[in-house]
């Protein structure tokens, strides 16, 4: 427990800390880190298990709510009968501390059977992740520069 407390102390406040916790939730959970992200490094991670789909967000709570809403909408479009829960990691009201993320997830009511979890996972994997096909710019974005127009080829 002392080692665990020290590890959580080091991870606290780092971007991607919730993903590290999700990787160690336990058997029966399939995690996908960084399914949604914005340029302020607010990140949403996804875990699929017997409780349904759990979206774990870390970052500024006001910015993260929009990311969570968009991701929930996407999940409901792909996997219809699966409950989607959301957890916002952080200190404060309505948020879950990093060290309690695992216990919070394990306390969620189990609604799905094993084959339903597998089917949901397969559908989400087939949908593809936003990060795999999203082009990320290299370096800082230019402020006053116009974006080049495409389509004119000779």
N, C-alpha and C positions, 0 to 999 in steps of 0.2 A: 504493500500500500504506500509505503514511503517513496518507493521508486515511481509508482504511478502518479503520486502527487507532484513529484519533482518534474516528471515528464509533462503533466498538464500545465505546470507553472511556466515551463519553457515555451510550450506551444501557444499559450494564451496571447491573443492579440496578433498572431501571425496569420497572414492570408493562407488559407488551405488547412488550417488546424482542424476544422470540422471534418474534412476529408480523411485526415489521419485517424480521427476517432471512429469514423464510420467504417474504415477498413477492418477495425477490430471489434465490431459489434458482436459477431458470433455466427454460428451456423444458421443457415436458412435465410440470410440476407445477402442480396446481390447489390453492390454499390457501384455507382458511376460518378466519379468526381467531376465537378465543373460542367454541368449540363447547360447552364446559362451563366453569362458573365457580362458585366458592363465595363466601361473604360476606367471606372473608379475602383476596380478590383473588388466589387461586390460579387459574390459567387453563390450559385445554388447547386447543391449536390443532390443526387437521387439515390434512394435505397428502396429496394423492392423486397418484400417479405410477406409473411402470413397476415400481417396487419394491413397490407395494401402498399401503396406507394407513399413514401415519406420524402418530402422535399425539405432539405436542411439548408438554410440560408445563413450566410455570414457577411457582415458589413453594416453599413448605415441602415437602421431599420426603416427609415422613410423611403430610401431608394430601393431597398430590397423588396418591399411590398409589391411594387410594380413588376419586378422580375418574377416573384412568386406567382402573381396573378396570371401573367403571360404563360408561365410554365404549367400551371394548373389547367389552363384552358387547352394547352397543347396535349396534356396527358388525357384529359377527358375526351378529346377528339379521337385519340388513338385507342385507349383502353376504357371502355364505357362503364362496365359494372364494377370497377375497382375503386375503393375509397382512396382519396388523396389527402394526406395529412401534411401540415407544414409546421416546421420548427424554425424559429429564428434564434441563432446562437448569440449570446452576449449577456451583459449584466443589465438589469433593469426590469421594469414591469412588463410582463407579456413575453419575456425572452427567457431562454433556458441557458444556464451556465454551461461552459464547455464540458466540465466534468460530469454533468448530469444528462448529457445528450443520450448516452447509451441506455441508461436506466429509463429515461422517458420513452425511448423507442420500444424497449422491451415490455413496457407496461401497456402499450396500445393493445386494444382488443383484437384477437385473431379472428379474422372473418373469412379468409381464403383457405382453400385446400392446396396441397402440394402441386397438383396439376394446373390449378388456376394461376398459381404464382409463376410456374414455368411458362404458361401461355402468355401471361402479361409481360414477362421478361423478354420472350421471343418477339412479341409485337413491338416493344420499345426498342429492341436492338435493330429490328427491321426498319423502324422509322428513321434510325440514324440520329446522331447527336448534332446539335447545333455547332459545336466546336469543331467537328471533323470537316465541315464544308464551309466554315466561315473564314474568309481571308483576313488575316491579321496584318496590319501594316508594320513594316520594319522601321523603327525609329519614331521620332515625334511627328505628329500630324502638323503640316504647315497651316498657319492661321489664315493668311490673306490670299492664298493661292487658289486659282480656279481649278476645278477638277476637269481633266481632259474629257472631251466628248468622243464617243466611240462611233463606229459605223461608217466613216468615210474612208473607203479603201479604193485604190486605183488599180 
